[in-house]
Amino acid sequence: MLALLVGCSGVEQVERIAPPSAPAALPQARAAMETGQYAAAVALAGPWATTSPEAAKIVVETRMSWAEAILREQPEAARRAAIDQLSLAIAVAPEGELRERIAARMGEIAAETAPVPALETPAPPRPHAQTATPTPPVRPTYVVAQRKSFEGSGESGQFSSCVDVQVVGVDGPVEGAVIGVNNGEHSYQSQTDAGGYTERCGLGASTWSVVLFWTPGSGDSGVATTVYLSGAPEQRAAVVFQER
């Protein structure tokens, strides 16, 4: 299946003409964000996010604050909604420290709900034996190795598209990895099988975020990408997350 999952960017958006100066809506958007009116802030700054770095920053900071507010108000029931906000933020955030912060926070939230494997009881130390200083484990890093998307295919009016996901570690397929698929309105989670695969079907026309939340043995990840689907049954997007 790896050979079939050819890459194609899923983050392109409709080109807009940049305004000659920062839009007047941005001060209003920032004020709305600072007073907790998150939906209003995104609505005001969102249309400018692809042409104005300031607008993009406001959208990213708003969604991050929105996620934290959701967690404070409904800590048990709203983790998925909080992750949705962060996955929408990471799709807009530029490469660098801010994007890394979002990915780390997504991983923290996902790890809170992931099953914790049972730990073996360590054997007692031998008398007079020297205890070696433990070496911290090296945390695996995953990247989007392959991607298949369907930009420009429009809207079919159906809800029959799918996305196939595989997680591959240095030693082969990763079983039990937690994968999220969402478009801000609908959110789904699943775990990979013994072959490292999982799928999500019944998807309509939208740009869908695909997020690797957590992997056994290495914990949180937060690496994400996006794919576009028209909703037609013949469209199967694909993403491969690979350990490097």
C-alpha positions in Angstrom: 0.0 0.0 0.0 2.9 2.3 0.6 3.7 2.4 -3.1 0.1 3.5 -3.8 0.1 6.4 -1.4 1.6 9.1 -3.6 2.0 12.6 -2.1 -0.1 15.6 -2.9 -0.3 18.7 -0.8 -3.6 19.2 1.0 -3.2 22.7 2.3 -3.7 24.9 -0.8 -6.5 27.4 -0.5 -8.2 29.7 -3.0 -5.8 32.6 -3.8 -6.9 36.0 -2.6 -5.5 39.4 -3.5 -3.6 40.9 -0.5 -5.0 44.2 0.7 -2.7 47.3 0.6 -2.8 47.6 4.4 -4.0 45.5 7.4 -7.8 45.2 7.4 -9.7 47.2 9.9 -11.3 44.0 11.1 -8.1 42.8 12.8 -8.2 45.2 15.8 -11.7 44.0 16.4 -10.7 40.4 16.0 -7.9 40.8 18.6 -10.3 42.5 21.0 -12.8 39.7 20.6 -10.1 37.1 21.3 -8.9 38.9 24.4 -12.4 39.1 25.8 -13.1 35.4 25.1 -15.3 35.9 22.1 -13.4 33.2 20.1 -16.0 32.5 17.4 -16.3 36.2 16.6 -12.5 36.6 16.5 -12.1 33.7 14.0 -14.9 35.0 11.9 -13.3 38.5 11.7 -9.7 37.4 11.1 -10.2 34.2 9.3 -10.9 35.6 5.8 -7.5 37.4 5.9 -5.5 34.5 7.3 -4.0 33.5 3.9 -2.9 37.0 3.0 -2.0 38.7 6.3 0.5 37.3 8.7 -1.1 39.3 11.5 -4.5 37.8 10.7 -3.1 34.3 10.7 -1.4 34.9 14.1 -4.7 36.1 15.5 -6.5 33.0 14.2 -3.8 30.7 15.6 -3.8 32.4 19.0 -7.6 32.4 19.2 -7.9 28.7 18.5 -5.2 27.9 21.0 -7.0 30.0 23.7 -10.3 28.5 22.6 -9.0 25.0 23.1 -7.7 25.8 26.6 -11.1 27.4 27.5 -12.9 24.2 26.4 -10.6 22.1 28.6 -11.2 24.3 31.6 -15.0 24.2 31.3 -15.4 20.6 30.3 -12.2 18.7 31.1 -13.5 15.2 30.4 -16.0 15.6 27.6 -14.3 18.2 25.5 -10.8 17.0 24.8 -11.7 16.1 21.3 -13.2 19.5 20.6 -10.0 21.1 22.0 -7.9 19.0 19.8 -10.1 20.0 16.8 -9.3 23.7 17.5 -5.6 23.0 17.7 -5.6 21.0 14.5 -7.3 23.9 12.8 -4.7 26.2 14.3 -1.7 24.1 13.2 -3.0 24.2 9.6 -2.6 28.0 9.6 0.5 28.3 11.8 3.9 29.0 10.1 6.8 26.6 10.6 8.7 27.3 13.8 8.3 27.6 17.6 4.6 28.4 17.5 3.7 25.3 15.4 5.9 23.1 17.6 4.0 24.4 20.7 0.6 23.6 19.1 1.8 20.1 18.1 3.2 19.5 21.7 -0.1 20.6 23.3 -2.1 18.3 20.9 0.0 15.4 22.0 -0.4 16.2 25.7 -4.2 16.3 25.4 -4.3 13.1 23.3 -2.0 11.3 25.8 -4.4 12.1 28.7 -7.0 9.9 27.1 -4.7 7.2 25.6 -4.5 3.9 27.4 -1.4 3.6 29.6 0.4 0.2 29.3 1.0 -1.7 32.5 4.5 -1.4 33.8 6.4 -4.5 35.0 7.5 -4.4 38.6 11.3 -3.9 38.6 13.4 -6.5 40.4 15.0 -5.3 43.6 18.7 -4.2 43.3 21.4 -6.7 44.3 23.2 -5.9 47.5 26.3 -3.7 47.0 25.7 -3.5 43.2 26.4 -0.3 41.5 23.4 1.5 40.1 24.0 2.9 36.6 22.5 6.3 35.8 19.6 5.6 33.4 19.8 7.0 30.0 16.7 8.9 28.9 15.0 7.2 26.0 15.2 8.8 22.6 11.7 9.9 21.6 10.8 8.9 18.0 9.9 11.7 15.6 7.3 11.1 12.9 6.9 13.0 9.7 4.3 12.9 6.8 6.1 10.6 4.4 3.4 10.3 1.8 0.1 12.0 1.1 -2.6 11.7 -1.5 -5.4 14.3 -1.9 -7.9 15.5 -4.4 -7.7 19.3 -4.7 -9.9 20.9 -7.3 -12.4 18.0 -7.4 -15.3 20.2 -6.2 -18.2 18.9 -4.2 -20.1 15.8 -5.2 -23.0 16.2 -2.7 -22.2 12.7 -1.4 -20.7 11.5 1.9 -18.8 8.5 0.7 -15.1 9.4 0.5 -12.5 7.8 2.6 -9.0 8.5 4.0 -6.5 5.6 4.5 -3.7 6.1 7.1 -0.7 4.0 7.9 1.9 4.6 10.7 5.3 3.1 10.1 8.1 3.0 12.6 11.8 2.1 12.1 11.0 -1.5 12.9 7.9 -1.8 10.8 4.1 -1.0 11.1 2.9 0.5 14.3 -0.1 -1.1 15.9 -2.3 0.9 18.3 -1.4 4.4 17.1 -4.2 7.0 17.7 -5.3 8.8 14.5 -7.7 11.7 14.3 -9.6 12.9 11.3 -11.6 16.2 11.5 -12.8 19.2 9.6 -13.7 21.4 12.5 -17.3 20.4 12.4 -16.9 16.6 12.5 -14.2 14.7 14.3 -13.3 11.0 14.4 -10.6 8.9 16.1 -9.4 5.4 15.5 -6.4 3.2 16.2 -4.2 1.4 13.7 -4.3 -2.4 13.3 -1.4 -4.9 13.3 -0.4 -3.6 9.8 -0.3 0.0 11.0 -3.4 0.8 9.0 -6.7 2.5 9.8 -9.3 4.2 7.6 -12.2 6.6 7.9 -15.0 6.5 5.4 -18.3 8.4 5.1 -16.6 11.7 4.6 -18.2 14.6 2.7 -16.7 17.4 0.6 -14.2 19.3 2.8 -10.6 19.8 3.7 -9.9 17.2 6.4 -7.1 17.4 9.0 -5.3 14.0 9.6 -3.4 13.9 12.9 -1.1 11.4 14.5 -2.0 11.9 18.1 -0.2 9.1 20.0 2.0 6.1 19.4 2.7 3.2 21.8 6.1 3.3 23.3 6.8 6.9 22.3 3.7 8.8 23.5 2.4 12.0 22.0 3.2 13.1 18.5 0.8 15.8 17.1 2.2 15.7 13.6 -0.6 16.6 11.1 -1.5 17.2 7.5 -4.6 18.0 5.5 -6.3 16.3 2.5 -9.2 17.4 0.3 -12.1 15.1 -0.6 -15.2 15.8 -2.7 -17.4 13.2 -1.0 -17.5 10.9 -4.0 -17.0 7.2 -3.2 -14.2 6.7 -5.7 -12.0 9.2 -3.8 -9.7 7.7 -1.2 -7.2 10.1 0.3 -4.1 8.5 1.9 -1.5 9.6 4.5 1.6 7.7 5.7 3.2 8.8 9.0 6.8 7.5 9.2 9.3 7.5 11.9 12.6 9.2 11.0 
